[in-house]
């Protein structure tokens, strides 16, 4: 494997522990401390057993490693991966969130 290929593989296997503050949905303000399994500019998948219904609108605030101020955006639950909605067996229980606005400070 070349250095470039190894670096690409490591970047895609990275997991970052972040603290999410989610408001909206059934609980107006909830903090989930878990792993973000996959994050991109379009959204993220978070590992959690506390699943919200698909299409739930949320305000997400997260603190990224190495940053001093939190980032925030509007999001919606795009899909869930749980005991009754297992879509991807390779992933833990959790939710796929679609960013509706860009992350901002």
Secondary structure, 3 states (H helix, E strand, C coil): CCHHHHHHHHHHHCCEEEEEEEECCCCCCEEEEEEEEEECCCEEEEECCCCCCCCCEEEEEECCCCCCCCEEEEEEEEEEECCCCCCCCCCCCEEEEEECCCCEC
